[in-house]
Amino acid sequence: MLYKLFVFVRAPISIICLLCLSLGVEVLLAGTGVDWLGFVVGLGALAFLGVTTGKLAHCRPDALRFTGVLLALELLSVALFLFTVGLTDTDFNFLMVGATLLLWTLPNALLIYRWRGKFVEQEGKTPGV
């Protein structure tokens, strides 16, 4: 029960991180005529979040790989946003990326690693039997 609560409680912060990806791509491509690409990338990232959350909630065996990619994407999204919005203080940008790594990515990775046994149990079961 605690595991499923964790999976769904982490979703709002993941959404914020992935919206940073959308805004970062939009700012990066501003003035090139493909400003809409940020919106498309954001929708794709949110769809990926939905798929990953579903796999985590149902303890699918491939959920660990999807979660690793999602955590890396969230961290890179925050970094892209911070370094493209035009903030002049790069020390602050590096500090915030480090804070995201230490306060969001690392604890999530450790909790998922702690519950990896749930995914191994599901791997031995065959669906429909």
C-alpha positions as CSV (number, residue, x, y, z in Angstrom):
1,M,0.0,0.0,0.0
2,L,2.8,2.4,0.9
3,Y,4.5,1.7,-2.4
4,K,1.4,2.6,-4.5
5,L,1.0,5.8,-2.5
6,F,4.6,6.7,-3.2
7,V,4.1,6.1,-6.9
8,F,1.1,8.4,-7.2
9,V,2.4,11.1,-4.8
10,R,5.6,11.6,-6.8
11,A,3.6,12.4,-9.9
12,P,3.0,16.2,-9.3
13,I,6.7,16.9,-8.9
14,S,7.5,14.8,-12.0
15,I,4.9,16.8,-13.9
16,I,6.6,20.1,-12.9
17,C,10.0,18.7,-13.9
18,L,8.7,17.6,-17.3
19,L,7.0,20.9,-17.9
20,C,10.5,22.4,-17.4
21,L,11.5,20.3,-20.4
22,S,8.8,21.7,-22.5
23,L,9.6,25.3,-21.5
24,G,13.3,24.7,-22.0
25,V,12.8,23.3,-25.5
26,E,10.5,26.2,-26.3
27,V,13.0,28.8,-25.1
28,L,15.9,27.0,-26.9
29,L,14.0,27.1,-30.2
30,A,12.5,30.6,-29.9
31,G,12.6,32.5,-33.1
32,T,13.3,29.4,-35.3
33,G,9.7,28.9,-36.4
34,V,9.3,25.6,-34.5
35,D,8.2,27.0,-31.2
36,W,5.4,24.5,-31.1
37,L,8.0,21.7,-30.7
38,G,8.3,22.5,-27.0
39,F,4.6,21.7,-26.6
40,V,4.9,18.4,-28.5
41,V,8.0,17.4,-26.4
42,G,6.1,18.3,-23.2
43,L,3.1,16.1,-24.2
44,G,5.4,13.2,-25.1
45,A,7.2,13.5,-21.8
46,L,3.9,13.6,-19.9
47,A,2.7,10.5,-21.8
48,F,6.0,8.8,-20.9
49,L,5.3,9.7,-17.2
50,G,1.9,8.2,-17.5
51,V,3.2,4.9,-18.9
52,T,6.0,4.7,-16.3
53,T,3.6,5.4,-13.5
54,G,1.3,2.7,-14.7
55,K,4.1,0.2,-15.0
56,L,5.3,1.1,-11.5
57,A,1.8,0.8,-10.0
58,H,1.3,-2.6,-11.5
59,C,4.9,-3.7,-10.6
60,R,5.8,-4.6,-14.2
61,P,9.3,-6.1,-14.6
62,D,10.4,-3.5,-17.1
63,A,9.3,-0.6,-14.8
64,L,12.7,-0.3,-13.3
65,R,14.3,0.6,-16.7
66,F,11.5,3.0,-17.4
67,T,11.9,4.7,-14.0
68,G,15.6,5.1,-14.5
69,V,15.0,6.8,-17.8
70,L,12.3,9.0,-16.3
71,L,14.5,10.1,-13.4
72,A,17.3,11.0,-15.7
73,L,14.8,12.9,-18.0
74,E,13.5,14.8,-15.0
75,L,17.0,15.9,-13.9
76,L,18.0,16.9,-17.4
77,S,14.7,18.8,-17.8
78,V,15.4,20.9,-14.8
79,A,19.0,21.5,-16.1
80,L,17.8,22.5,-19.6
81,F,15.2,24.8,-18.2
82,L,17.6,26.6,-15.8
83,F,20.3,27.0,-18.4
84,T,18.1,28.2,-21.2
85,V,15.8,30.7,-19.5
86,G,18.5,33.3,-19.4
87,L,19.5,33.3,-15.7
88,T,22.9,34.9,-15.6
89,D,24.0,33.4,-12.3
90,T,25.4,30.0,-13.4
91,D,26.4,29.2,-9.8
92,F,22.6,29.3,-8.9
93,N,21.8,27.1,-11.8
94,F,24.4,24.4,-10.8
95,L,23.2,24.7,-7.2
96,M,19.6,24.0,-8.2
97,V,20.5,21.1,-10.5
98,G,22.5,19.6,-7.6
99,A,19.6,20.2,-5.2
100,T,17.3,18.5,-7.7
101,L,19.7,15.6,-7.8
102,L,20.1,15.3,-4.0
103,L,16.5,16.1,-3.0
104,W,14.5,14.5,-5.7
105,T,16.3,12.1,-8.1
106,L,18.5,10.3,-5.5
107,P,15.8,9.6,-2.9
108,N,13.4,8.4,-5.6
109,A,16.1,6.1,-7.0
110,L,16.9,4.7,-3.6
111,L,13.2,4.0,-2.8
112,I,12.6,2.3,-6.1
113,Y,15.8,0.3,-5.6
114,R,14.6,-0.7,-2.1
115,W,11.3,-2.0,-3.6
116,R,13.0,-3.8,-6.5
117,G,11.9,-7.2,-5.0
118,K,8.3,-6.4,-6.0
119,F,9.3,-6.3,-9.6
120,V,11.4,-9.5,-9.4
121,E,8.4,-11.3,-7.9
122,Q,6.2,-10.2,-10.8
123,E,8.7,-11.3,-13.4
124,G,8.3,-15.0,-12.4
125,K,4.5,-14.8,-12.8
126,T,3.0,-15.4,-16.2
127,P,0.0,-13.2,-17.1
128,G,-3.3,-14.9,-17.6
129,V,-2.3,-18.0,-15.6
